[in-house]
Amino acid sequence: NYEEGAEYSILNGDDRPETILSEVGAGPAVKGLRDLNMESMYEYGARAGVWRTFQAFKDRGVVPTVYAVGLALERNPRVAQAIAAMGSDVVAHGWRWIDYAEIAEAVEREHLAQCVATIRRMIGHRPIGWYTGRPSLNTRRLVVEEGGFLYDGDAYSDDLPYWVTVGNRAHLIVPHSFDHNDSRMARNQDLPTAELFFDYLRAAFDTLYAEGESAPKLMTVSTHCRLIGRPGRIGGLTRFLDYVLKHDRVWICRREEIVRHWRRNFPQPRMVADPAEAAA
């Protein structure tokens, strides 16, 4: 996840600073006041953590998917160049790293278009996947209406992709994960060390690998440059990659490859209603 520079900040014109996913720990935002500590923690991801994280993948010949926030890319063209050079597919991660439940539909639609345009300009091709992280009840409908997305990941409800209906259209969901996620290494969370993070990822992988004898599964590991990119944490990722690479019959692939495989082999089976649409 590349989000740094697009988070809540007085410098970004917001009325509050960011409060989550950093070394500072979650707490109430003080409206109207800058949080210099939070700003600095996020900046670490853009200055140092991103390069350490990218190198971990490069050293192992693994090409990751990058969830990119439009404003974050725009503010760090070198990161955009590195993403393109790695051959990563880019999932549109919103124009801002903010809670879109609070944003008017017209503004969210505009932000969606800005994100797509920025990724196209800076990476060289448009994104086919979307993930907000903090979506509104309008998000999935807006993604489908935009017309260029093959899937979104704003769900956590399965170990495999699945189809939903949005309006009168079939739409593919490739679930994301807060479970196998380095956000659990942030301050006051439950996997604070590289060793604990690795142990948990390994346990999940072992279960899914065993189940794969009869029914293959998808495992999503999500990382953030300002978190996993710290010297004391990067080993949790590298040890896990090394562990997985020792196994056969494992497909380490980009999101785009999963989607094309799923659409080719499991095209639009029995539909289920989108929960967000039902709630609306």
C-alpha positions in Angstrom: 0.0 0.0 0.0 1.5 3.3 -1.0 -0.4 6.0 0.8 2.2 8.4 2.2 1.4 12.1 1.5 -2.3 11.6 0.9 -3.4 11.0 4.5 -5.5 13.4 6.6 -3.3 16.4 7.3 -3.8 20.1 7.9 -1.2 20.6 5.2 -3.6 18.7 2.8 -6.4 21.1 3.6 -8.2 18.8 6.1 -9.6 19.9 9.4 -7.7 17.2 11.3 -4.5 15.1 11.2 -4.3 11.4 10.5 -4.8 9.1 13.5 -4.1 5.5 12.3 -1.5 3.1 11.0 1.7 4.6 12.3 4.1 4.4 15.2 2.1 7.0 17.1 -0.9 4.8 17.7 -4.6 5.5 17.2 -6.1 8.3 19.1 -8.5 11.2 18.8 -7.6 13.8 16.2 -7.3 17.4 17.4 -9.2 19.4 14.8 -7.4 22.4 13.4 -4.0 21.4 14.7 -1.1 19.8 13.0 0.3 16.6 14.4 4.0 16.8 13.6 4.7 13.3 14.9 2.1 11.7 12.6 3.3 13.7 9.6 6.9 12.5 10.2 5.8 8.9 10.7 4.0 8.9 7.4 6.9 10.6 5.7 9.2 7.8 6.7 7.4 5.5 4.4 8.1 7.8 1.4 11.7 8.6 2.3 13.0 5.3 3.5 10.5 2.5 4.0 9.3 2.3 0.4 12.9 1.6 -0.9 13.6 -1.1 1.7 10.3 -2.8 0.9 10.8 -2.7 -2.8 14.3 -4.1 -2.4 13.0 -7.1 -0.4 10.8 -8.0 -3.3 13.5 -7.4 -6.0 16.0 -9.6 -4.1 13.7 -12.5 -4.4 12.4 -12.0 -7.9 8.9 -11.4 -6.6 6.7 -8.7 -8.3 4.1 -7.3 -5.9 0.8 -5.6 -6.7 0.9 -2.0 -5.5 -2.2 -0.3 -4.1 -1.4 3.3 -5.0 -3.2 6.5 -3.7 -3.3 9.0 -6.5 -2.0 12.1 -4.5 0.7 10.0 -2.9 2.1 9.0 -6.3 1.8 12.6 -7.6 3.9 13.8 -4.7 6.7 11.2 -5.2 7.3 10.6 -9.0 10.4 8.5 -8.2 8.1 5.9 -6.5 5.9 5.8 -9.5 8.9 5.3 -11.8 10.1 2.4 -9.5 6.6 0.8 -9.5 6.5 0.9 -13.3 10.0 -0.5 -13.6 9.2 -3.4 -11.3 6.4 -4.5 -13.5 3.8 -4.2 -10.7 0.1 -3.9 -11.5 -1.4 -0.9 -9.8 -4.7 -1.0 -7.9 -6.3 2.4 -7.6 -6.4 3.1 -3.9 -8.4 6.4 -4.0 -7.2 9.9 -4.6 -6.8 10.4 -0.9 -6.1 8.1 2.0 -9.2 9.2 3.9 -12.6 7.9 5.1 -14.9 8.2 2.1 -18.0 7.4 4.2 -17.8 11.1 5.1 -17.4 12.4 1.5 -20.2 13.6 -0.8 -20.9 11.3 -3.8 -20.0 13.9 -6.3 -16.7 14.5 -4.7 -16.0 10.8 -4.4 -16.8 10.4 -8.1 -14.4 13.2 -8.9 -11.7 11.7 -6.7 -12.1 8.3 -8.4 -11.5 9.9 -11.8 -8.5 11.9 -10.5 -6.9 8.7 -9.2 -7.4 6.8 -12.5 -6.0 9.7 -14.5 -2.9 10.1 -12.2 -2.1 6.4 -12.3 -2.5 6.3 -16.1 -0.2 9.3 -16.5 2.5 8.3 -14.0 2.6 4.5 -14.4 1.7 4.3 -18.1 -1.5 2.5 -18.1 -4.9 2.7 -16.3 -5.7 0.6 -13.3 -8.2 -2.3 -13.6 -8.6 -2.8 -9.9 -9.9 -0.6 -7.1 -9.5 -0.6 -3.3 -10.6 2.3 -1.1 -10.0 0.8 2.3 -12.4 3.2 4.0 -15.2 3.1 1.4 -18.7 4.7 1.4 -22.0 3.0 0.5 -21.6 4.6 -2.9 -18.0 3.4 -3.7 -18.7 0.1 -5.4 -21.5 1.5 -7.5 -19.2 4.4 -8.6 -16.4 1.9 -9.4 -18.8 -0.1 -11.6 -20.2 3.0 -13.3 -16.8 4.2 -14.2 -16.6 1.3 -16.6 -12.9 0.5 -16.7 -12.5 -1.7 -13.6 -12.6 -5.5 -13.7 -12.8 -5.9 -9.9 -12.5 -4.2 -6.5 -11.1 -5.5 -3.2 -13.2 -3.6 -0.7 -14.3 -6.8 1.1 -12.9 -9.3 3.6 -15.4 -12.1 3.3 -13.8 -15.0 1.6 -10.5 -16.9 0.8 -11.3 -16.8 -2.9 -12.7 -14.2 -5.4 -16.4 -14.2 -6.0 -19.1 -12.4 -8.1 -21.7 -9.9 -7.0 -24.4 -8.0 -8.8 -24.2 -4.2 -8.8 -27.3 -2.7 -10.5 -27.7 -5.0 -13.5 -24.0 -5.8 -13.9 -21.8 -8.7 -12.7 -18.8 -7.4 -10.7 -15.9 -9.4 -9.4 -14.6 -9.1 -5.8 -11.1 -10.1 -4.9 -11.1 -9.9 -1.1 -8.4 -8.0 0.7 -7.0 -8.9 4.1 -6.7 -7.1 7.4 -5.7 -10.4 8.9 -2.4 -11.0 7.0 -1.6 -7.3 7.2 1.3 -5.4 8.7 -1.2 -2.9 10.2 -1.2 -5.4 13.1 2.4 -4.3 13.7 1.4 -0.7 14.3 1.5 0.8 17.8 -0.8 -1.0 20.3 -1.7 -3.8 17.9 -1.3 -7.6 18.4 1.7 -8.6 16.2 4.3 -6.0 17.2 7.5 -7.9 16.1 8.9 -9.3 12.9 9.0 -12.8 14.5 5.3 -12.7 15.5 4.3 -11.4 12.1 6.2 -14.1 10.4 4.9 -16.8 12.7 1.3 -15.8 12.0 1.7 -15.6 8.2 3.4 -18.9 8.2 0.6 -20.5 10.2 -2.0 -19.1 7.7 0.0 -20.3 4.7 0.5 -23.8 6.1 -3.3 -24.1 6.6 -4.2 -22.9 3.2 -1.4 -24.9 1.6 -2.8 -28.1 3.2 -6.3 -27.2 2.1 -5.0 -26.6 -1.4 -4.6 -30.4 -1.8 -8.4 -30.4 -2.6 -9.4 -26.8 -2.9 -6.8 -24.1 -3.7 -7.1 -20.8 -1.8 -6.0 -17.2 -2.1 -3.7 -15.6 0.6 -3.3 -11.9 0.5 -0.4 -10.3 2.5 -0.8 -6.6 2.8 2.1 -4.3 3.8 2.7 -0.5 4.2 6.0 1.2 3.6 5.9 3.2 6.9 5.3 -0.1 8.8 7.0 -3.1 7.3 9.7 -0.8 5.9 11.2 -0.3 9.3 14.5 -2.1 9.9 13.2 -4.2 12.8 10.1 -5.3 10.9 11.3 -6.0 7.3 12.5 -9.4 8.4 8.9 -10.6 9.0 8.3 -10.1 5.3 11.6 -11.4 4.0 11.4 -14.6 6.1 7.9 -15.2 4.9 8.8 -14.8 1.2 11.7 -17.1 1.6 9.5 -19.7 3.3 6.9 -19.6 0.6 9.5 -19.8 -2.2 10.7 -23.1 -0.8 7.3 -24.7 -1.6 6.1 -26.1 -4.9 2.6 -25.7 -6.4 2.4 -22.1 -5.1 1.5 -19.3 -7.5 3.0 -16.0 -6.3 1.2 -13.6 -8.6 -0.1 -10.1 -9.1 -3.7 -9.1 -8.5 -4.2 -8.6 -12.2 -3.2 -12.2 -12.9 -5.6 -13.6 -10.3 -8.4 -11.6 -11.9 -7.7 -12.7 -15.4 -7.4 -16.4 -14.2 -10.7 -16.1 -12.3 -12.6 -14.5 -15.2 -11.3 -17.1 -17.6 -12.0 -20.2 -15.4 -15.0 -19.1 -13.3 -17.0 -16.5 -15.4 -20.0 -15.0 -13.7 -21.5 -18.0 -11.9 -24.5 -17.7 -9.6 -24.7 -14.1 -8.4 -25.1 -12.8 -4.8 -26.3 -9.3 -3.9 -23.7 -6.7 -2.9 -24.1 -6.1 0.9 -23.4 -2.4 0.5 -26.1 -2.1 -2.1 -28.6 -4.0 0.0 -27.8 -1.7 3.0 -28.3 1.4 0.8 
